[in-house]
Amino acid sequence: MSGLTLETPVSPIRFVSRQPSARSGAVAPLKVLCSSCHLRDLCLPCGMTGIDVARLDSLMFGRRKVRTGEALYREGDRFQFIYAVRSGTFKSSLTLADGREQVSAFHMAGELMGLDGVAHGTHASSATALEDTEICAIPYAHLTELAAGNAGTQNLVSRLMSREIVREHSLMMLLGSMNAEERLAAFLLNLSQRLRARGYAANEFHLRMSRAEIGSYLGMKLETVSRTFSAFQQKRLLEVDKRHIRITDPDGLTRSFEMHVH
């Protein structure tokens, strides 16, 4: 991470009540509740009943824009919130003993961040915006209070934890048992599926992360990432123009991944 990033202070979350306030100059109430958000089937309310979502609507949320390159939180910061991405893309990363950055995840709209802080009360990683973004911040203490007397919300919190475990296991499999082509194919197919779930084109998209960040995430050197993109292009699986990707043979790209899995 650059010195500029480390020295730039993390902006505070501005809390927005669900109810209008009579105070002069108060922040206006949120216009979009969890129950009516277009991301509800991907985000926090996913799988919750109407009554449970209504309880979620009663919580006080924070809303904030995070600019490209800005940190939402950093490794070692005190854990207070679970963050839901409303728009844009983030990366999660850790600082290795030698000072290098290790990218551990990429997050897009409808996905949650910050659960790495539950265990010890401080964040185990940093979250940095890869483009201009917007997030909702849910106070974890409020969420657990809500869950204390409600089985549906308790189940929600358990599912959030389980999702993190599944993600960690998937990454371990990716890094531990696949060659370079299989890793990159799996990464692009996963990205394609996530974009499709959000209503975007699945086979043509712009990568928000750099080749170096992809390499860090996949456990590959920058040169290997570039070489593998070129190999896919030569096999006519992809068309690559800098960060713009067009998957020209989705079935072929899938086969290059599934050959290893099966």
Phi, psi and omega in degrees: 000143184285159178299325180298317181296319182292328185272342182286123182291147176282126182291145181287157175277134175264119181280142181233117179290151175289340182253144178298149179246145180274353183293141179294132176079007180293151177293138181294150179296155179300137179278337182239119176271165177305320184294336182245003181289141180291348180260008189299329181283352179248338192257210187304317184284358186307120178086356180276152177282169181301319181294317181293322178294323178297321176296321178296322178299335183283346180289155174270118181256157170253154179227136181207143171268138179236121185280162179307128179084354181274144178273132173281315171208164182235159177307125181096347177294151179295134180279125177226327191233153159261135184249132175253128180281119177272324178203152177092189185225139176239159166240144169258140182210157176239155176262120180284168183302328181271007177094352179287155178269136173243112178285129183250345180190157169238137184236138177232182186308134179091356181256157186253149178226162171103352182291348177295347182269354185296317189298312188241002178082002174225152181288135179272353181215173175251150176239123185233136180286131177268353175201176176296130189226171172219139181231156165254138179248121181253116179300122184296325179298320179293321180295318180290328175296319178295323182287335186303323182247019185216118184295323181297318180287326175300317178296323178299312180298320178297320179294324178298316178297317181298322180298321178295319179296316179298319179297317179297318180294322179296319179294319178299319178295318181299316184279332188267342190225009183236151175276181187300314182296320180294320179297312182291321177298315179298319180297313182292322178293320177297317178298318179300315180296319180293322177293319178299319180298339180260007176086012179263166177298131184275334188250003177214118185202166179253124179288127179275343181258153181280168175300321180296320179291322175298315179299317179299317180293319185269359181070038182234149174288154180305316181298324180290321177299311181298318180295322181289321173301316180297321179296319178295323179292319178296327178278001179062032174273330183224157162244127186238125174229091186058248181264357180273126185240133170235119178277106184272339179224080181301321181294320179294320178294320178296319180297323181294336176272315186289336178303324179280318186297322182263000000 
